[in-house]
Amino acid sequence: MTTTNSPGLFIAFEGGDGAGKSTQASLLADAMEARGLTVLRTREPGGTPIGEKLRSLVLDHGHGHIDAHTEALIFAASRAAHASQVIRPALERGDVVLTDRYIDSSVAYQGAGRDLGTDVVRTLNEWATSGLQPDLTVLLDVDPADGRRRRTAGDAAEDRLESEADEFHTTIREAFLKLAATRPDTYLVLPAHLPVHELAAQILSRTDSLLATARGAA
Ligand code: TYD
């Protein structure tokens, strides 16, 4: 459907913890299916059997200290498997792929949050995915304090990254916004505190115009 990932459409949902990415990915998936499209919903870290193992290694407490380089490499390894085994094949079939997090999460959390450097983390991940980029990144911009309230309201215990201080989450928020500002044509940035249905309508409208452009080009 699009030029980059022809014939499929690849959309990544990004944002801080508690931004509501999964809710929005799920609503968009329903809307795309209602239009007769085949949708693959997936997430990172994870999305493959090896990726799910790597997810628990890097997110669960209890594996001892994980240094920043090791952390970045585990996320990149999970992403490499995800891109080659799941995302690319789905795009080649012509599916709509919706992923909860992708490369920008590593650039923001490991590159900026862990201070490894955003350029080097981007390069590592572009290598890991052989350059596979989303057609659109939906960034749900969340205030760190709001994000913490929203995710703890659901009770679930915080994972290793979520339990970092608000300052860490503020750095991440700024990094995401900076990424979006460098390529505004491929981002849709929305304040996460808007009502769920309003966010969903804006995301659907942008996706529909991408689909229309792709069909026009085909
Ligand atoms: P996520 O699956 O979004 O959390 P949830 O448990 O709420 O569904 O992400 C798990 C955590 O991993 C989140 O704090 C962000 C972090 N993360 C990174 O630090 N780097 C990455 O590359 C990715 C994909 C996630």
Boltz pocket constraint, residues with backbone or C-beta under 6 A from the ligand:
constraints:
  - pocket:
      binder: B
      contacts: [[A, 17], [A, 18], [A, 43], [A, 44], [A, 45], [A, 59], [A, 75], [A, 100], [A, 101], [A, 102], [A, 103], [A, 105], [A, 106], [A, 107], [A, 109], [A, 110], [A, 159], [A, 161], [A, 162]]
      max_distance: 6.0
